[in-house]
Amino acid sequence: MILEDLKWRYATKKYDRTRKVAQKDIDKIVEAARLTPTSSGLQQFRVIVISNEQLKKKIVPIAMGQEIVAECSHLLVFAAWDKYTEERIDSIFDYITDQRGLPKGRFKSYTDKLKALYLPQSAEENFVHTARQAYIALGLALTQAAELKIDSTPMEGFDSQQLDELLGLADKGLKSVILLPLGYRDQQGDWLAPMKKVRNPKEDFILEYN
């Protein structure tokens, strides 16, 4: 059950370097992210999968010295569009119409509204919106990993500008948003592993308006 899987997972603090996640399971986690609902169906982010050991080590100092980046089996980088453009909006809707067997331009009135909304905004304003979409995908990736009993650690503690430079993301029109190490916990070495999972009590968390 998903709720039991979510109770099982926690932000893993130390990974077992000797255990690697099977490619079929990485594929499932990434597919969960790909199937994420996004604002206007624009799919404004990409997922970068890093398993190269040397590259992961290079990211450790960028991630404030957090060794889990190197210890984990795979590192996912969620990166969002740096801004909206006419081409990007048209491209995804052209693809949608092609896949659905609809005439190109079928959604022109809608895409014109999107362009009128987003294009006058600054790149910074655009990125705030696109980055939010990546967080939706993060949630689904975390859930899929938990269902597979694969440990994970969502991380915002890194220098996004340095990571973007290392991965050449600017050339792809992307900016890094969040990191997600994946692997298997080091049960003996992780101080958090034996700790009780704690969340706000339901009576404080849920606000009901009946």
Buried (B, 14 or more C-beta within 10 A) or exposed (E): EEEEBBEEBBEBBBBBBEBBBEEEBBEBBBEBBBEBEBBBEBBBBBBBBBBEEEBBEBBBEBBEEBBBBBBBBBBBBBBBBBBBBEEBBBEBBBEBBEEEEEEEEBBEEEBEEBBEEBEEBEEEEBBEBBBBBBBBBBEBBBBBBBBBEBBBBBBEEBBBEBBBEBBEBEEBBBBBBBBBBBBBBBEEEBEEBEEEEEEEEEEEEEEEEE
